[in-house]
Amino acid sequence: MLKIMFLCTGNSCRSQMAEGFARELGKGIVEAHSTGLNPAGLNQRAVKVMDEIGIDISSNQSKAIDADLLETMDVIITLCDHASESCPWTPPHIRRLHWSLPDPAKATGTEEEVLREFRKVRDKIRTRTEDFLKSIH
């Protein structure tokens, strides 16, 4: 089973959604984890937009990087430029990928406009996760 860690700054939105997709779409082939440089708590809008498509991440928790867990990973995927730049070194046996995605938590406007941004990012993460999973078969 391939072990994947999704890394973002706050481990509140993007990495949580990616972990949810990897767990759901990669059942039996991947073990998914998410973590953050500065855990900021699980964003309830991320929970809401994932629930809209039938993936429950409500019990996920925002976590800091665990060095011991990191060492066991096969792949680390950074989901924001800050995490990619701030975590410049990973052990040589770990494959590293970067998906530069906007932070939906920074969206402004009405609640519906903000949720629209969350959905856009969610859908990008889904596509990238599906493409990644296809590439490992």
C-alpha positions as CSV (number, residue, x, y, z in Angstrom):
1,M,0.0,0.0,0.0
2,L,1.3,3.4,-1.0
3,K,1.6,5.9,1.9
4,I,0.8,9.5,1.0
5,M,1.1,12.7,3.1
6,F,-0.7,15.8,1.9
7,L,1.0,18.9,3.3
8,C,-0.3,22.4,3.5
9,T,0.2,25.4,5.8
10,G,-2.8,25.1,8.1
11,N,-4.0,21.5,7.5
12,S,-7.5,23.0,7.5
13,C,-8.8,22.9,3.9
14,R,-6.8,21.8,1.0
15,S,-4.8,19.0,2.6
16,Q,-7.9,17.8,4.5
17,M,-9.9,17.6,1.2
18,A,-7.0,15.8,-0.5
19,E,-6.8,13.2,2.3
20,G,-10.5,12.7,2.0
21,F,-10.4,12.1,-1.7
22,A,-7.3,9.8,-1.4
23,R,-9.0,7.7,1.2
24,E,-12.2,7.4,-0.7
25,L,-10.9,7.0,-4.3
26,G,-7.8,5.1,-3.3
27,K,-9.3,2.5,-1.0
28,G,-7.1,-0.6,-0.8
29,I,-4.2,1.0,-2.7
30,V,-3.2,4.1,-0.6
31,E,-2.9,5.1,3.0
32,A,-3.6,8.8,3.2
33,H,-2.5,11.3,5.8
34,S,-2.6,15.1,6.0
35,T,-0.6,17.5,8.0
36,G,0.3,21.2,8.3
37,L,3.1,23.5,9.1
38,N,0.9,25.5,11.4
39,P,-2.3,23.6,12.1
40,A,-5.3,25.9,12.1
41,G,-8.2,23.6,12.9
42,L,-10.5,21.9,10.5
43,N,-12.4,24.4,8.3
44,Q,-16.1,23.7,8.4
45,R,-16.6,25.0,4.9
46,A,-14.3,22.2,3.7
47,V,-16.3,19.7,5.6
48,K,-19.5,21.1,4.0
49,V,-18.3,21.0,0.4
50,M,-16.9,17.5,0.8
51,D,-20.2,16.3,2.4
52,E,-22.0,17.7,-0.7
53,I,-20.3,14.9,-2.7
54,G,-20.6,12.2,-0.1
55,I,-17.2,12.3,1.5
56,D,-17.2,12.8,5.3
57,I,-14.1,14.5,6.7
58,S,-15.9,15.8,9.8
59,S,-13.9,13.6,12.1
60,N,-10.5,14.7,10.7
61,Q,-8.3,16.8,12.9
62,S,-5.8,19.5,12.0
63,K,-2.3,18.1,12.7
64,A,1.3,19.3,12.8
65,I,4.0,17.4,10.9
66,D,5.0,14.2,12.7
67,A,8.7,13.5,11.8
68,D,8.3,9.8,12.6
69,L,5.2,9.5,10.4
70,L,6.9,11.5,7.7
71,E,9.8,9.1,7.5
72,T,7.3,6.2,6.6
73,M,5.8,8.0,3.6
74,D,6.3,7.0,0.0
75,V,5.0,10.3,-1.4
76,I,4.6,13.8,0.0
77,I,2.3,16.2,-1.9
78,T,2.4,19.9,-1.0
79,L,-0.8,21.8,-1.8
80,C,0.3,25.4,-1.4
81,D,3.3,27.3,-2.3
82,H,4.1,28.3,1.3
83,A,4.3,24.7,2.3
84,S,6.5,23.8,-0.7
85,E,8.9,26.7,0.1
86,S,8.9,26.2,3.8
87,C,9.5,22.5,3.7
88,P,12.4,22.4,1.3
89,W,13.9,19.1,2.4
90,T,12.4,15.7,2.5
91,P,14.2,12.4,3.0
92,P,15.6,11.1,-0.3
93,H,13.5,7.9,-0.3
94,I,10.3,10.0,-0.5
95,R,8.9,11.2,-3.8
96,R,7.7,14.8,-3.6
97,L,5.1,16.4,-5.7
98,H,3.6,20.0,-5.6
99,W,0.1,21.0,-6.5
100,S,-0.2,24.8,-6.3
101,L,-3.7,25.5,-5.3
102,P,-5.3,28.7,-4.0
103,D,-6.5,28.9,-0.4
104,P,-10.3,28.9,-0.4
105,A,-10.2,30.1,3.2
106,K,-9.0,33.5,1.9
107,A,-12.0,33.9,-0.4
108,T,-14.3,36.9,0.3
109,G,-17.8,37.8,-0.5
110,T,-21.2,36.3,0.3
111,E,-21.3,32.9,1.9
112,E,-22.4,31.4,-1.5
113,E,-19.4,33.1,-3.2
114,V,-17.0,31.8,-0.6
115,L,-18.5,28.3,-0.9
116,R,-18.1,28.5,-4.7
117,E,-14.4,29.0,-4.2
118,F,-14.2,26.0,-1.9
119,R,-16.0,23.9,-4.5
120,K,-13.6,25.1,-7.2
121,V,-10.6,24.1,-5.1
122,R,-12.3,20.8,-4.1
123,D,-12.9,19.9,-7.7
124,K,-9.3,20.7,-8.7
125,I,-8.1,18.5,-5.8
126,R,-10.4,15.7,-6.9
127,T,-9.1,15.8,-10.5
128,R,-5.4,15.9,-9.4
129,T,-6.1,13.0,-6.9
130,E,-7.7,10.9,-9.6
131,D,-4.9,11.6,-12.0
132,F,-2.3,10.7,-9.4
133,L,-4.1,7.5,-8.5
134,K,-4.3,6.5,-12.2
135,S,-0.5,7.2,-12.5
136,I,0.4,4.7,-9.8
137,H,-1.6,1.8,-11.3
